[in-house]
Amino acid sequence: MSLVDFIEKLQKKPHQMKAQIMWLSVTACMIVLVGFWVWSLSGLGQGTSGLQAQDKGLQDLGQLKEEIPSLWQSLSSGLGSVLDSAKELINNQASSTPAVPQESQLPAQKLPME
């Protein structure tokens, strides 16, 4: 039986039966996911290899904490330079745009009459 045949048979079933099949499949998937999660957690706490992996993770975290201030400084200086260049661009555009005459200064034009 192919997947397409199974889907066609499922579509022909009443709504109540489709809802039951959906909840059963959701429950089965969640059991598999929770089982995998518990299995992976139990492997972390066993032996010294789990402790060594945790210690290495903590060392990496400590190194990351030391690097964050320099990262923050470089991001703030980069953002500052972007803002400065945007201000310069806005000022240059404002000074280089020609003045548009107001409507009161334009001569009145009339449409031709036929």
Stockholm file with secondary structure:
# STOCKHOLM 1.0

chainA/1-114         MSLVDFIEKLQKKPHQMKAQIMWLSVTACMIVLVGFWVWSLSGLGQGTSGLQAQDKGLQDLGQLKEEIPSLWQSLSSGLGSVLDSAKELINNQASSTPAVPQESQLPAQKLPME
#=GR chainA/1-114 SS CCHHHHHHHHHHSCHHHHHHHHHHHHHHHHHHHHHHHHHHHHHHSSHHHHHHHHHHHHHHHHHHHHHHHHHHHHHHHHHHHHHHHHHHHHHHHHHHSCCCCCGGGSCCCCCCCC
#=GC SS_cons         CCHHHHHHHHHHSCHHHHHHHHHHHHHHHHHHHHHHHHHHHHHHSSHHHHHHHHHHHHHHHHHHHHHHHHHHHHHHHHHHHHHHHHHHHHHHHHHHSCCCCCGGGSCCCCCCCC
//
